[in-house]
């Protein structure tokens, strides 16, 4: 898969494209449905499939300070999109000047001139251009004038997650914030992931016999609700079952909120300075303040036992 940042990186001989445009944060199952249709339609038309996305998130540019919690940083999004068979991802730097361009300018400069779109696939709520003035009806009208077709897919509707609400990044964020890992897993089609660099913490876990990787998460990350979770820690390409703690360590009167992952049954790991991934499979319990170290250790042993069983079962 080719990855371009900015229109100037698109090869001059690229040819015709089938395109979809959006933030695609999380690349949830609704996004997957659209992207898979882009790939399929490109094959039918003898064109190439392209996903267009933005960096930074448009909300942060238009309304500074309103950046939503990120379900997946840009490199992770590209990795997930690549897994769906797309030929190229185009990341458009989103600036205030760019946000003020009309829908017609966006279509002409990006879809027609740069990507030579033969077809565009979107969900029904797609908006584009200054003040989100463009919608799928306008896109279809412009497509008739500029020789590209527009296909609108109904948004995939979730099962139990969100009480039948359509799949969306907003729904994912709410489920993550509530610690509902089963729900968010249903919407994403995989466990929710948080990434970051392992930094030195208070090292209490090591002293207690449960050394943890203290993960300094990527800015704006969607970190689950405080509590203890079962999941996996991935470092240097190795995926290890883990018991994960999110919170302030109330037993030790902590104040800083941290994400710490204990790689189950692993001894002597040195992860400091590594960029790692933490996948959240299941919520085990809320964060608690224990009256003694002994009570804490007893509960931690039970957490690890549960996490081992759940990750072994999930595979």
Residue pairs with C-beta under 8 A, 6 or more apart in sequence:
1 78
1 81
1 82
1 86
1 87
1 88
1 89
2 11
2 87
2 88
2 89
3 78
3 88
3 89
3 91
4 10
4 88
4 89
4 90
4 91
5 55
5 90
5 91
5 93
6 91
6 92
6 93
7 90
7 92
7 109
7 110
7 114
9 90
10 90
10 114
10 115
14 48
14 88
14 115
14 116
15 47
15 48
15 116
16 45
16 46
16 47
16 48
16 116
16 117
16 118
17 42
17 47
17 48
17 49
17 50
17 115
17 116
17 117
17 118
18 38
18 41
18 42
18 45
18 47
18 48
18 49
18 50
18 117
18 118
18 119
18 120
18 121
19 38
19 49
19 50
19 51
19 52
19 111
19 115
19 117
19 119
19 120
19 121
20 34
20 35
20 38
20 50
20 51
20 52
20 120
20 121
20 122
21 51
21 52
21 53
21 110
21 120
21 122
21 126
21 128
22 31
22 34
22 52
22 53
22 122
22 123
22 126
23 53
23 54
23 57
23 58
23 169
24 31
24 35
24 51
24 53
24 77
24 81
25 57
25 68
25 70
25 71
25 72
25 77
25 169
25 172
26 71
26 72
26 77
26 169
26 172
26 188
27 35
27 72
27 77
27 80
27 81
27 84
27 188
28 71
28 167
28 168
28 169
28 172
28 187
28 188
28 189
29 156
29 158
29 167
29 187
29 188
29 189
30 123
30 155
30 156
30 166
30 167
30 168
31 167
32 84
32 189
33 153
33 156
34 121
34 122
34 123
34 153
35 49
35 51
35 81
35 84
35 86
36 84
36 85
37 121
37 151
37 153
38 49
38 50
38 51
38 86
38 121
39 49
39 84
39 85
39 86
41 47
41 49
41 119
41 121
41 151
42 48
42 49
42 87
42 119
45 118
45 119
47 118
47 119
48 87
48 88
49 85
49 86
49 87
49 88
50 86
50 87
50 88
50 89
50 90
50 115
51 81
51 86
51 88
51 89
51 90
52 89
52 90
52 92
52 110
52 115
53 74
53 77
53 89
53 90
53 91
53 92
54 91
54 92
54 93
54 94
55 74
55 91
55 92
55 93
55 94
56 67
56 94
57 67
57 68
57 70
57 94
57 220
58 94
58 99
59 66
59 67
59 68
60 66
60 67
61 94
61 95
61 96
61 99
62 96
62 99
67 220
68 169
68 170
68 173
68 220
69 173
69 176
69 177
69 220
69 221
69 222
69 223
70 218
70 219
70 220
70 221
70 222
71 169
71 172
71 173
71 176
71 188
71 192
71 222
72 80
72 193
73 195
73 218
73 221
74 91
76 193
76 195
78 89
78 91
81 89
82 89
90 115
92 98
92 110
99 130
100 130
101 109
101 129
101 130
102 129
102 130
102 133
103 128
103 129
103 130
103 133
103 134
103 138
103 139
103 142
104 129
104 142
105 129
106 128
106 129
106 134
107 128
107 134
107 139
107 142
107 146
108 146
111 117
111 120
111 146
111 148
112 146
112 148
117 143
117 146
117 148
118 147
118 148
118 149
119 148
119 149
119 150
119 151
120 139
120 143
120 148
120 149
120 150
120 151
121 150
121 151
121 152
121 153
122 136
122 139
122 150
122 151
122 152
122 153
123 152
123 153
123 154
123 155
124 136
124 152
124 153
124 154
124 155
125 155
126 135
126 136
126 139
126 152
127 133
127 134
127 135
128 134
128 139
136 150
136 152
139 150
140 150
143 149
143 150
155 166
155 167
155 168
156 166
156 167
157 164
157 165
157 166
157 167
158 164
158 165
158 166
158 167
158 171
158 186
158 187
159 186
160 183
160 186
161 171
161 175
161 180
161 182
161 183
161 184
161 186
161 187
162 171
162 174
162 175
162 183
162 187
165 171
167 187
171 187
172 184
172 187
172 188
172 192
172 222
173 222
175 181
175 183
175 184
175 187
176 184
176 192
176 222
176 223
176 224
176 225
177 222
177 224
177 225
178 225
179 224
179 225
179 226
179 227
179 229
179 283
180 283
181 191
181 192
181 224
181 229
181 280
181 281
181 282
181 283
182 282
182 283
184 192
185 191
185 192
185 281
190 279
191 231
191 232
191 279
191 280
191 281
192 222
192 224
192 279
192 280
193 277
193 278
193 279
193 280
194 215
194 217
194 218
194 221
194 222
194 223
194 224
194 259
194 277
194 278
194 280
195 215
195 217
195 218
195 221
195 275
195 276
195 277
195 278
196 215
196 216
196 217
196 218
196 221
196 259
196 275
196 276
197 215
197 216
197 273
197 274
197 275
197 276
198 213
198 214
198 215
198 216
198 235
198 271
198 272
198 273
198 274
198 276
199 214
199 215
199 216
199 272
200 214
200 272
201 212
201 214
201 258
201 260
202 249
202 252
202 254
203 211
204 249
204 252
205 211
205 212
205 260
205 262
206 212
208 293
208 296
208 297
208 300
209 297
210 243
210 262
210 300
210 304
211 262
211 269
212 245
212 260
212 261
212 262
213 233
213 235
213 260
213 261
213 262
213 263
213 269
213 271
213 276
214 258
214 259
214 260
215 258
215 259
215 260
215 261
215 276
215 278
217 223
217 259
223 246
223 257
223 259
224 246
224 280
224 283
225 246
225 283
226 246
226 247
226 248
226 257
226 286
226 287
227 245
227 246
227 247
227 283
227 284
227 285
227 286
227 287
228 243
228 244
228 245
228 246
228 283
228 284
228 285
228 286
228 287
228 303
229 243
229 244
229 245
229 246
229 280
229 281
229 282
229 283
229 284
229 307
230 241
230 242
230 243
230 244
230 281
230 282
230 284
230 306
230 307
230 310
230 311
231 241
231 242
231 244
231 261
231 278
231 279
231 280
231 281
231 282
231 307
231 311
232 239
232 240
232 241
232 242
232 278
232 279
232 281
232 311
233 239
233 240
233 242
233 244
233 261
233 263
233 276
233 277
233 278
234 240
234 276
234 277
234 278
234 279
235 269
235 271
235 274
235 276
235 277
236 274
239 279
240 263
240 264
240 266
241 263
241 264
241 265
241 307
241 308
241 311
241 312
242 261
242 262
242 263
242 264
242 278
242 307
242 311
243 261
243 262
243 264
243 284
243 300
243 303
243 304
243 306
243 307
244 259
244 260
244 261
244 262
244 278
244 280
244 307
245 258
245 259
245 260
245 261
245 262
245 287
246 257
246 258
246 259
246 260
246 287
247 254
247 257
247 258
247 287
248 254
248 255
248 256
248 257
248 258
248 287
249 258
250 287
250 288
250 289
251 288
251 289
251 290
251 293
251 296
259 278
261 276
261 278
262 304
263 269
264 304
264 307
264 308
264 311
265 308
281 310
281 311
281 314
282 310
284 303
284 306
284 307
285 303
288 299
290 296
290 299
